[in-house]
Amino acid sequence: MKKCTKCILPENYPGITFNESGTCNHCIAHRERKYRGDDALKEKISSFLKTKRGRNRDYDCVLGLSGGRDSSYLLYYLVKILNLKVLAYSADNGFIPEQTKLNMKNMSNILNVKLQIEEHEHLKKCIKHHMLSWMRKPSPAMVGMVCMGCKSAIDIGLLGFARKNKIPIIIWGQTPFEGQGYKVNMMKLNPNSKSKYSFIAGSLYQIIRNPQWVLNSTCLLVQFKEFYYHYHYHYHYLWKATKTKELLYIAPFCYLKRWEEKEVISTLENELNWKRNSDTESTWRGDCDIALLKSYLYKKCLGFNDKDDGLSCLIRDKQITRQEALERVYKEGEIPEEVIRRIFDKLGLKYSDLSIALKKIRNA
């Protein structure tokens, strides 16, 4: 399969185009980011806190902590480098690996940070129905629909937690090196369209092709909440809260603090006793069993997954070479079959049904 000559994105990546030298449109459009630095982040937080009366004086901010490498490193950075008083919030969807739970416990003890974990049932209620729906008529575009309810549950839960504890600053571990644009573009009727309506229309098309997705009332409600949150509540509330200065949302790695993989991994292993999930060779995307399942499905359906995307981002940022990315993707992008079998056993599903579904994809 043809790949970009600068990164490792393949020719079947949704919306990709190549110039005459074989360079993809994502590499051509890439521009080097400028970061404002540690002092700018600390000043931003300090200045905002000075305007908030009646806030919780025990904490400067609340951090959304998944236990993955990005938010885990950010916890260390906020506490040890910026000397901030942090309250960590995490949501348990019922599929968090034991190693991830252990990592969060170890980090909170080492850094003397209070960790609040809240459980939600959205994914547990829907995952079996969604997986059965997907296997009935498998579609690469619908792999993302297998996991529903976490985004809205975590974000709204974090928002409610921050308000309840009177902490006006919420910090996220999102980075600009996660890629994943292919998931949205794959669902669109036109992968290069910038309109949200192309995504909505594509989603409706997929449901019409396979109505089983919406035949479970509980799951349908969760799906509606997830779409509503993503396309209305999330952006509308963030804009309103930012404009009125009720809350301050910060994603430091996007424009303030440069995310560097080697520094992140070294800090996690040497300072926080953080260990990767043994079910994957990657330090990324191992903090949820369903994330592993989706990575497996994307790899089997498309021949690539988030790892190809993320490594391509690191190539453009000059953190790794293309050859290093090619060597890593074959090792880190694969999810062992026995891991998926174990997840299917937990869900009460037959792995043989998945094998049949994947065969349909290959023969399509």
Protein Blocks (a to p, Z undefined) as FASTA:
>chain_A
ZZdfkbmcdfklghiacdfkopafklmmpccdddebjklmmmmmmmmmmmpghiafkbfb
dcddehiaklmmmmmmmmmmnopacddddddehiacfklmmmmmmmmmmnopacdddddf
klmmmmmmmmmmmmmmgcfklmmmmpghjlmmmmmmmmmmmmmnopabdcdfbdfklgom
lmmmmmpmblkbcbfklmmmmmmmmmmmmmmlmmpfklmmmmmmmmmmmmmmmmmmmmmm
mmnomaccddfklmmmccdfklmmmmmmmmnopacdfkbcbfghplbfklmmmmmmmmmm
nopafklmmmmmmmmnopacfklmmmmmmmmmpccfklmmmmmmmnopafklmmmmmmmm
mmZZ
